[in-house]
């Protein structure tokens, strides 16, 4: 007879934890809005992509951005990897930006042509794929990022 109340209590606790997790989850995903201020810095001998990434938080609750883990593909070729641990507050119902830096991968011969083309003003399809990790009331949630954007640099 004592086993039944313990089993019931453990199931009730599990349901309470599940409710807390799902109630804290954002109702809508954070929206990727675009990338501005793109610069390819060659000052240290290796090309480093620097940019400001803009997002919108459509939810009624503030969040905390914990990390950004995104691969950058230029015309389908993996060109850079962005892995930034961040601890930044995201206000409710507002736009926010995150400055990023990414080491460009020069192992691929096409990437050199891509960098030269980016500096020369050619249009490229840039795909950002990966996730951002946000925290809501102490619970970390991964939000997928999959965005294609045509970029032309002057």
Secondary structure, DSSP 8 states (H G I E B T S, - for coil): -HHHHHHHHHHHHHHHHHHHHHHHS-SS--EEEEEEEEEEE-TTSS-EEEEEEEEEE-SSS-EEEEEEEEEEEETTEEEEEEEEEEEEEE-TTEEEEEEEEEEB--SSHHHHHHHHHHHHT-EEEEEEEEEEEEEETTEEEEEEEEEEEEEE--
